[in-house]
Amino acid sequence: MIRQFEMLLPAFPRGYHLITHLVTAEAGSLPRTGLMQVFIQHTSAALTLNENADPTVRDDFRTFFDHLVPEDFPGYRHTLEGSDDMPAHLKTSLLGASVTIPITGYRLNLGTWQGIYLCEFRRHGGRRRLVVTIIGEE
């Protein structure tokens, strides 16, 4: 069985946001075993799996990536869409456009402290579109 759907996330401010609950709610029932792949159709926001309990992790993500890939770096040439655009593209390439999660016993088989993050790198990124593919057996 293969099932695929698109979902539109609400607009999130710049930062790192747990969206596991939104994805699982939209997915509905899951197969007994399989995989869920979540892909974001944007080049200035990313997806990753990480700590879902302590919100300071999200603050530290932002601090680290803003230090690693700063705005207004003098070497950037792609600047017409704002000072946050090129850094957003670079951060997206570093973190990636998709996550794949095993499904076991009709549930996402995430670790105790894992969650799916939307990493929004633009100040005004707007609504983001995800493609979710579920492959599994009943």
N, C-alpha and C positions, 0 to 999 in steps of 0.2 A: 504494500500500500504506500502510495506517495500522495501527499497532500501539500498544496502550496497556496499561500494567500499573501496579499499585501495589506499592510496596516499603516495608518498615518498617526504618528505620535503628536501630542500637543506640542506647542512651542515651549522650549525650555530656555532659561537664561544660560549664559556661558557658565560652564562648570561640568561636573561629573554627577550623573543622575541615575539612580537605580530604576530600572524599567522592567525587572523580572516579572512583577505582578501584572504589568500591562500586556506583556507578551503572552504570559500563560493564560490570562483571561481571554485574550483574543483567540488563542489556539484552541481553547475548549478541551475536549477529551483527547488524551494522548494514547498511542498504542502501548501494548505490553512492553515491547522492547523496540529500540530504534535510535534514531538521531534527529535532533532538531538543529537546523542551521538557520541563523538569523543574519541577514545581509542588509546593510544600509546603502541606499542609492544616492549617496552624497559624497563630495570630496572635501568637505570642511567639517565633518563630524565623524566620529569613529565609534566602534563597539569594543568592549573588552569585558573580561570576567575578573572580579576581584572582591575584596572585603565588603560584606553587606551589613555589618553591624555598627562599626564605629565611624561616625560621619567625619571625623578628623582625617581619615584616610583620603576622602574626596578632596579636602583642603590641601593635603600634602601632594596629591596628584597634580593639582593646579599649580602649586608653588614650583614643583619640580619641572613640569613641562613648560611653564612660562619662563623659567630660568634657562632650560635647555634650548628652547626655540623662542627667542624674544621677538616682540613686535619692534618695528622701526629699525631692524638690522640694516645697516647701510648697503649691504650687498644685494638686497631683494630688488628684483626688477618688476615683479608682478605685484603692483601696488594700486592699480586703478580702483579696485573694489574695497579699499580700506586697509588700514594698518594691521587688522586682525586676519586678513584673508590668506596671505601667503603662509604665515605661521600655522593657520588652521590646516592648510593642505599638507604641510610637513608633519604636523602632529598626527593627522589622519594616516599618513603613510607609516609612521612609526607604530601606531597602535593597531591599525587594520580596519577593514570594512566588514568583517564577519566574525562570528563565534559559532562553534559547533559544540553541542551538549548531548551526551548520551541520555537516552530515555530508558529507565528501568522500572518495572512495576507500575506503569502508567503515570510516572512522574519524571520530571527532569532530575537527573542524577547529579545534582550539584553538591559540592562539598558543604559542610555545615555552615561555613562563613562566606560562601560564594554567591554573587549575584551578577546579573547582566547590567552593565553600565552603558548608557548613552553618554558619550564624551562630546559635549557641545563646545566647539572652539570659537564660534562667532558670537559677537555681542548680540546680534539680531539674526540668528540662523533660521528662525521660523520653524514651521512644522517639518518633521523629517519622516521620510517614507522607508519602511522596512519591508523586505521580502522574507517570509518565513517558509521554510521547506521542512516538512516532517516526513521521514522515511522510517517505516517500521512494519512490524507484524503483530497481528492481534493475538 
